[in-house]
Amino acid sequence: MAIVSGARAQSIHLMNIDLMHMTENRLTFYFDTPLKTSKAGRPAQVIEINRYTANPACCVYAALTEYMNRTRELRKDSNLWISHR
């Protein structure tokens, strides 16, 4: 995820499925809180993950959609990533 998006760990941690837009070829994650890289007067950061059809085994889009499907029952909030303490 980090390699494909170039996003900071904070941004990846804050990814939220309620703030996600999904199309057939792209996942777009928006943020509703300021990030470390946020600056006044600049557009808010967005993470876009495009489908990679050249090699489906390396497709982050496919991996994320599969992850969301498999973790749907475990999810207690709208955070993308499931974790426990």
C-alpha positions as CSV (number, residue, x, y, z in Angstrom):
1,M,0.0,0.0,0.0
2,A,2.7,2.5,1.0
3,I,4.8,1.7,-2.1
4,V,1.9,2.1,-4.5
5,S,0.4,5.2,-3.0
6,G,3.5,7.0,-1.7
7,A,1.5,8.0,1.4
8,R,2.7,8.5,4.9
9,A,1.9,5.9,7.6
10,Q,-0.4,8.4,9.3
11,S,-2.5,8.7,6.0
12,I,-2.6,4.9,5.6
13,H,-3.7,4.5,9.2
14,L,-6.5,7.0,8.8
15,M,-8.0,5.4,5.7
16,N,-11.8,5.2,6.2
17,I,-14.3,3.2,4.1
18,D,-17.0,5.9,4.7
19,L,-14.7,8.4,3.0
20,M,-13.8,6.0,0.1
21,H,-15.1,6.2,-3.4
22,M,-14.9,3.0,-5.4
23,T,-15.2,2.6,-9.2
24,E,-14.5,-0.4,-11.4
25,N,-10.8,0.7,-11.8
26,R,-10.0,2.9,-8.9
27,L,-10.3,3.3,-5.1
28,T,-10.1,6.9,-3.8
29,F,-9.7,7.6,-0.1
30,Y,-10.4,11.1,1.2
31,F,-9.6,12.5,4.7
32,D,-11.7,14.6,7.0
33,T,-9.0,15.4,9.4
34,P,-5.8,17.5,8.8
35,L,-2.7,15.4,8.1
36,K,0.9,16.1,8.8
37,T,1.3,17.1,5.2
38,S,-1.8,19.4,5.2
39,K,-1.2,23.1,4.4
40,A,-3.6,26.0,4.4
41,G,-4.7,26.9,0.9
42,R,-3.8,23.6,-0.6
43,P,-6.2,20.8,-1.6
44,A,-6.7,18.0,0.9
45,Q,-4.6,14.9,0.4
46,V,-6.3,12.0,-1.5
47,I,-5.0,8.4,-1.9
48,E,-5.9,6.8,-5.2
49,I,-5.3,3.1,-5.9
50,N,-5.7,2.1,-9.5
51,R,-6.4,-1.4,-10.8
52,Y,-3.3,-3.1,-12.1
53,T,-4.3,-5.4,-15.0
54,A,-0.9,-6.2,-16.2
55,N,-0.3,-8.6,-13.3
56,P,-3.4,-9.3,-11.1
57,A,-1.2,-11.0,-8.5
58,C,0.4,-7.6,-7.8
59,C,-2.8,-5.6,-7.9
60,V,-3.3,-3.6,-4.7
61,Y,-6.8,-2.7,-5.8
62,A,-7.8,-6.4,-5.9
63,A,-6.0,-7.1,-2.6
64,L,-7.8,-4.2,-0.8
65,T,-11.3,-5.1,-2.2
66,E,-10.7,-8.8,-1.1
67,Y,-9.5,-7.5,2.3
68,M,-12.6,-5.4,2.7
69,N,-14.9,-8.4,1.8
70,R,-13.1,-10.8,4.2
71,T,-13.1,-8.4,7.1
72,R,-16.6,-7.0,6.7
73,E,-18.0,-9.1,9.6
74,L,-15.1,-8.1,11.9
75,R,-15.3,-4.4,11.3
76,K,-16.9,-2.5,14.2
77,D,-16.4,1.0,12.8
78,S,-15.5,2.6,9.4
79,N,-11.7,2.3,9.7
80,L,-10.3,0.4,6.8
81,W,-7.7,-1.5,8.8
82,I,-8.8,-4.1,11.5
83,S,-6.6,-4.2,14.6
84,H,-6.8,-5.2,18.2
85,R,-4.9,-4.2,21.3
